Each structure stands twice: as C-alpha cells, then as structure tokens.
Amino acid sequence: MAIAADLNADTSGSLGPLGWITTESERACGESTGDESVALTRALKAEARRVGFELVGVAPAVSPPGLPKLHEWLAAGFAGEMQYLPRRAAAYEHPRHVSPSVRSVVMLAMNYRTEEPQPAEANEGRVARYAWGTADYHDMLRPRLRQLSDFLHEQRPGCTTRGVVDTAPLLERDFARLAGLGWFGKNTMLIHKRAGSWLLLAGLLTDLELEVDAPHETSHCGTCTRCLDVCPTQAFPAPYVLDARKCISYLTIELKTSIPLALRDGVGEWLFGCDLCQEVCPWNRKSPRSDEVAFQPQSDLNAIDALALLRMTREQFDARFALSPLARPGFDGLRRNAAIVLGNRGDSAGIPCLIESLSDASPLVRGAVVWALRKLGGDAAQSALSERLRVETDASVIVELTQP
C-alpha cells in the first residue's frame, strides 16, 4: 500500500499512503508472444477482476520515469527517518532488481472506500480509512496475488512470477501510471477518473511478454489546489512534492521519536494516518464504495477512543492490533499519538488519565503526555507537571517539562 501515494516511497501509503510487506514467489518458466500474448493478457486481466482487483494494467519492465525525481526527493531529505529508502536507491532503477528475469509488470488496484468517517467526539481520534477493517490490507492483497500467479503458471508452466505489496524496491505508482491506471495528483496520489484515489496498489512481475497498456500521459487536476491547501502541517512544499517529515501519516506511523513540537497542533485529531488531502479531492466525490467485508469499518476504529488507548497495556495492545495496521507505530508510538490527540481535543475530561500516564514506563509517552497536559492547562494539570519535574530523570522528558 501500497497505498496509492505512500509518501513517495513504496503506500501510499500512504503515507499509504505510508508500506510494508512483500509477497514473494519466484518460480522458473516460459514465454508467450504475438496473438498468444494478447489472449493471455486478456485472460489474466479477467482473472484479476474475478479475484477482486478493480483496476488492472500492464507496463513494460523498464527504468521508471520518476527515478530522477526520487533521487531529488531523497537528496532533499524528505524521506525523514525512512532510511531504508536511500539505502535501496540503486535498486529502484529497474524492476530486475526485484525479479531478475522480469519483462512485464502487471499493476493492480483495489478500492478500499467504504463508509464516510464518523465525527470524532470528546476524546476520540481519527484513523485513516485503509486501517478501519478487520485485517491488514497486505493480508487482503497477498492471497489474490498468489491466485494470479497460480493462474499464470497454469497457463504458462515454467514462467517466473513475483508478487509485490509495498516493501520491494519498486516504484509502484510509476508503474501504475505506465500501466494506464491513472495520473499523479498534486498530493502525489495516483488518481483514476472513475475510481478516485482510495486505492491500494500491488504488482505482479513476470518474465512473460504480455501486451502492455498505453501509459496515462495527462493530468486532470487543472488549477485545483484543495489537497495542498487543506494540509494542516504544510507537508507540500510544491505541487506534486511531499515532504514526508511534515506529513501526518509519517508523523503518526513512521516516526519513532517525538513528534516535532511545531507540528503537534497540526496533527489535530489524527491518531493513525491522515486522509485530508483525499477527502477534499473532487475526483473522490463519486468514487465507488467497496463491498469487501474485510474493509468494512469496525465501530471502535471509526472513530477511536484515545483515552482507552492511553490506558492500554502491552498485552491488550498485542491482542487488539496484532493483525491490524495500527500495530505499525508500536505500543509506545500509538499511545504517544493518543496523548497528542487528547491535547488537541481540548477536553478537560482527559486530564485524570493523562496525569496517570505521567508515570508511564516510556519516555516517548511521558513526553507527549506532558505536552497534552500543558495544552489543556488548569490547576490539576499544572500541579501534576510540577510534581513530575521533581522526579523525572529522562532528559527528553525534562526538556518537555521545562518548555516555556
């Protein structure tokens, strides 16, 4: 996921987009050409739709057109702490670094739009739509990729296939555009005229010569800047450029340290991920609704109780989120986010819980709690902060406690 944006990385997803598991199956195999190639490609596309992918297209295995921009993006430092991206920069230069014998890249997209978000009330926070369901989207896409791989092996015994969801060094959005699945919006999302941008991306690499689709060469964003204007952390330094270090999805999922002080207000009520730049996109007004059961929102994730999260034990966290994307920030990271949300919600009813959490074992959580209590204010909060300063030993938390 990849999510169709995925912070200019493999999400998107994501800042997805921000992305995460690769489905791999390497096998040995043969070729197909001419009319046989056309027939096989059409059959494969029909099978892809049958197993649940709304969009499917084929791109040639070439160096991705967006590679120079990726290098510029990395050089600007926009990847933040996602150091796996610059470490693998050379591998993005061609899909052969993912599958050495690849000739065709089959790009697939699944729609995850379901209900509209419920308003977050009192001490609730918001979760990005792709994480509302009962399963991690990787677990949704991988079995379908295996089905397509099996289909190709049945049709062309001995062929090579590899299914990819997110973590392989493949510029999935680039290949989705080359496969005709859409254009890049100013928010860096892949957008399809009918399906919008609520899309999860996956790829199937094969050594077969399939019939390629015409790339999507035009953009349909016009003069619209709604996605850029709505971002509360100003994560877009220019149209089509995302500074992941300021993106709420990055801050609440990928960042493992404290959220920068200047960006905490902008996080608002977002506890995991962010959908703002997609919610305002005109191309999403009429995007279809998914009837996939696993994507349907769980009531406690649309929206989510930040107080309950802050009080959660590690055992409860593991039991609740082991199979969910919400496991990605980790036990301490998700509770850090909960504290930031509680501070931004401005409800004094959260103060007793925050005061309890001043003695949390994690300095990351304590630091966020200090910020939330200071923002909520009041005699009880101030007294608790003064008491904590007398006993605090972690340097990072002391810095939070002594902020002017």
Residue pairs with C-beta under 8 A, 6 or more apart in sequence:
1 11
1 12
1 13
1 14
1 16
1 17
1 19
1 20
1 130
1 137
1 138
1 165
1 166
1 200
1 201
2 10
2 11
2 12
2 13
2 14
2 16
2 17
2 19
2 165
2 166
2 172
2 173
2 200
2 201
2 202
3 11
3 12
3 13
3 14
3 15
3 16
3 17
3 18
3 19
3 130
3 199
3 200
3 201
4 11
4 12
4 13
4 16
4 17
4 109
4 173
4 176
4 182
4 189
4 190
4 191
4 197
4 199
4 200
4 201
5 11
5 12
5 13
5 14
5 15
5 16
5 17
5 173
5 187
5 188
5 189
5 190
5 197
5 242
6 12
6 13
6 14
6 15
6 16
6 17
6 18
6 19
6 166
6 172
6 173
7 13
7 14
7 15
7 16
7 17
7 18
7 79
7 82
7 188
7 242
7 244
7 247
7 249
7 250
7 254
8 70
8 73
8 78
8 79
8 188
8 242
8 244
9 15
9 18
9 19
9 79
9 82
9 85
9 244
10 19
10 166
10 167
10 168
10 169
10 170
10 171
10 172
11 17
11 18
11 19
11 20
11 166
11 201
12 18
12 19
12 166
12 172
12 173
12 189
12 201
13 19
13 130
13 166
13 200
13 249
14 128
14 130
14 249
14 273
15 242
15 244
15 247
15 249
15 250
15 253
15 254
15 273
15 274
16 128
16 130
16 200
16 249
16 273
17 130
17 189
17 249
17 273
18 244
18 247
18 249
18 250
18 253
18 254
18 273
19 165
19 166
19 167
20 138
20 165
20 166
20 167
20 325
20 328
21 136
21 138
21 142
21 165
21 166
21 167
22 164
22 165
22 166
22 167
22 168
23 138
23 141
23 142
23 145
23 146
23 163
23 164
23 165
23 202
24 162
24 163
24 164
24 168
25 146
25 149
25 161
25 162
25 163
26 99
26 160
26 161
26 162
27 149
27 153
27 158
27 159
27 160
27 161
28 158
28 159
28 160
29 153
29 156
29 157
29 158
29 159
29 160
29 161
29 207
29 208
30 156
30 157
30 158
30 159
30 208
31 156
31 159
31 207
31 208
31 209
32 40
32 156
32 208
32 209
32 210
33 209
37 208
37 209
37 210
37 211
38 211
40 155
40 156
40 208
40 210
41 58
41 210
41 211
42 211
43 151
43 155
44 56
44 106
44 148
44 151
44 152
44 155
44 210
45 56
47 147
47 148
47 151
48 56
48 106
48 108
48 148
49 56
51 144
51 147
51 148
52 110
52 144
52 292
53 108
53 109
53 110
53 144
53 202
54 109
54 110
54 111
54 195
54 199
54 288
55 107
55 108
55 109
55 181
55 192
55 195
55 199
56 106
56 107
56 108
56 109
56 179
57 106
57 107
57 176
57 179
57 180
57 181
57 213
58 104
58 105
58 106
58 107
58 179
58 210
58 211
58 212
58 213
59 104
59 105
59 107
59 175
59 176
59 178
59 179
59 212
59 213
59 215
60 103
60 104
60 105
60 178
60 212
61 94
61 95
61 96
61 102
61 103
61 104
61 105
61 205
62 94
62 178
63 93
63 94
64 92
64 171
64 174
64 175
64 178
65 174
65 178
66 171
66 173
66 174
67 92
67 93
67 171
67 174
70 89
70 92
70 171
71 89
73 79
73 241
74 85
74 86
74 89
76 243
77 245
78 241
78 242
78 243
78 244
78 245
79 85
79 86
79 244
80 244
80 245
80 250
80 254
80 255
81 254
81 255
81 256
81 257
82 244
82 250
82 254
88 169
90 97
91 97
91 98
91 169
92 169
92 170
92 171
95 102
95 105
95 170
95 175
95 205
96 102
97 169
98 162
98 164
98 168
98 169
98 170
98 205
99 160
99 162
99 205
99 206
99 207
101 160
101 207
102 160
102 162
102 205
102 206
102 207
103 206
103 207
103 208
103 209
103 210
104 205
104 206
104 207
104 208
104 209
104 210
104 212
105 170
105 175
105 178
105 179
105 203
105 204
105 205
106 148
106 179
106 203
106 204
106 205
106 206
106 210
107 172
107 175
107 176
107 178
107 179
107 181
107 201
107 202
107 203
108 141
108 144
108 145
108 148
108 201
108 202
108 203
108 204
109 176
109 181
109 190
109 192
109 195
109 199
109 200
109 201
109 202
110 137
110 140
110 141
110 144
110 199
110 200
110 202
110 290
110 292
111 195
111 198
111 199
111 200
111 287
111 288
111 289
111 290
112 129
112 130
112 133
112 137
112 198
112 199
112 200
112 290
112 292
112 295
113 129
113 196
113 198
113 284
113 287
113 288
113 289
113 290
114 129
114 132
114 133
114 289
114 290
114 295
114 296
114 297
115 296
115 297
115 302
117 126
117 129
117 275
117 302
117 303
118 302
118 303
119 303
120 126
120 269
120 303
120 345
121 303
122 345
122 347
122 349
123 305
123 306
123 307
123 341
123 342
123 345
123 347
123 349
123 350
124 269
124 303
124 304
124 305
124 306
124 345
125 269
125 270
125 271
125 272
125 303
125 304
125 306
125 309
125 337
125 338
125 341
125 345
126 269
126 270
126 271
126 272
126 275
126 303
126 304
127 271
127 272
127 273
127 301
127 302
127 303
127 304
127 326
128 249
128 270
128 272
128 273
128 274
128 275
129 198
129 275
129 297
130 137
130 200
130 273
130 325
131 272
131 273
131 301
131 324
131 325
131 326
132 295
132 296
132 297
132 298
132 301
132 302
133 294
133 295
133 296
133 297
133 298
134 293
134 294
134 296
134 298
134 323
135 294
135 323
135 324
136 323
136 324
136 325
137 165
137 200
137 325
138 165
138 166
139 323
140 200
140 292
140 294
140 295
141 165
141 200
141 202
142 163
142 165
144 202
145 163
145 164
145 165
145 202
145 204
146 163
148 161
148 163
148 204
149 161
149 163
149 204
152 159
152 161
152 204
152 206
152 208
153 159
153 161
156 208
159 206
159 207
159 208
160 206
160 207
161 204
161 205
161 206
162 168
162 204
162 205
162 206
163 202
163 203
163 204
163 205
164 170
164 172
164 202
164 203
164 204
164 205
165 201
165 202
165 203
166 172
170 203
170 205
172 201
172 202
172 203
173 184
173 188
173 190
173 201
175 203
176 182
176 190
176 201
177 183
177 184
177 190
177 215
177 216
178 215
179 212
179 213
179 215
180 213
180 214
180 215
180 216
181 190
181 192
181 216
182 190
182 191
182 192
182 193
182 195
182 197
182 199
182 216
183 190
183 191
183 216
183 218
183 219
183 220
183 221
184 190
184 191
184 219
184 240
185 191
185 197
185 219
185 221
185 227
185 240
185 281
185 283
186 221
186 224
186 225
186 227
186 228
186 236
186 239
186 240
187 227
187 228
187 236
187 242
187 277
187 278
187 281
188 240
188 241
188 242
189 197
189 227
189 277
189 278
189 281
190 197
190 199
190 201
191 197
191 220
191 221
191 281
191 283
192 199
192 283
193 220
193 283
194 286
194 287
194 288
195 287
195 288
196 278
196 281
196 283
196 284
196 285
196 286
196 287
197 278
197 281
197 283
197 284
197 287
198 278
198 284
198 287
220 283
224 282
225 239
226 280
226 281
226 282
227 236
227 277
227 278
227 280
227 281
228 236
228 239
228 277
230 276
230 277
230 279
230 280
231 276
231 277
232 248
232 265
232 266
232 267
232 268
232 276
233 246
233 247
233 248
233 251
233 263
233 266
233 267
234 246
234 266
235 242
235 243
235 244
235 246
235 247
235 248
236 242
236 243
237 243
244 250
244 254
246 263
247 274
248 266
248 267
248 268
248 270
248 273
248 274
248 276
249 273
249 274
251 259
251 260
251 263
251 267
252 259
252 267
252 270
252 271
252 272
252 273
252 274
252 329
252 333
252 337
253 272
253 273
253 328
253 329
253 333
255 333
256 329
256 330
256 333
257 364
258 336
258 364
258 367
258 368
258 396
258 400
259 267
259 336
259 340
259 368
261 371
261 403
264 340
264 343
264 344
264 371
265 344
267 337
267 340
267 341
267 344
268 341
268 344
269 303
269 341
269 344
269 345
270 341
271 304
271 306
271 309
271 334
271 337
271 338
271 341
272 304
272 325
272 326
272 329
272 334
272 337
278 284
301 326
306 338
306 339
306 341
306 342
306 345
306 350
307 338
307 342
307 350
307 353
309 334
309 335
309 337
309 338
310 335
310 338
310 339
310 342
310 353
310 354
310 357
310 365
310 369
311 353
311 356
311 357
312 320
312 331
312 335
314 331
317 327
317 331
317 334
318 331
321 327
321 334
326 334
329 336
329 337
332 362
332 364
332 365
333 364
335 357
335 360
335 362
335 365
335 368
336 362
336 364
336 365
336 367
336 368
337 368
339 354
339 357
339 365
339 368
339 369
339 371
339 372
340 368
340 371
340 372
342 350
342 353
342 354
342 372
342 376
343 368
343 371
343 372
343 373
343 374
343 375
343 376
344 375
346 375
346 376
347 376
348 376
348 378
350 372
350 376
351 373
351 376
351 378
351 380
351 381
352 380
354 369
354 372
354 373
354 376
354 381
355 373
355 380
355 381
355 384
357 365
357 366
357 369
358 366
358 369
358 370
358 373
358 384
358 385
358 388
359 366
359 388
360 366
360 369
363 394
363 396
363 397
366 388
366 392
366 394
366 397
366 400
367 396
367 397
367 399
367 400
370 385
370 388
370 397
370 400
370 401
371 400
371 403
373 381
373 384
373 385
374 381
374 385
374 403
385 401
388 397
388 401
389 398
389 401
389 402
392 398
392 401
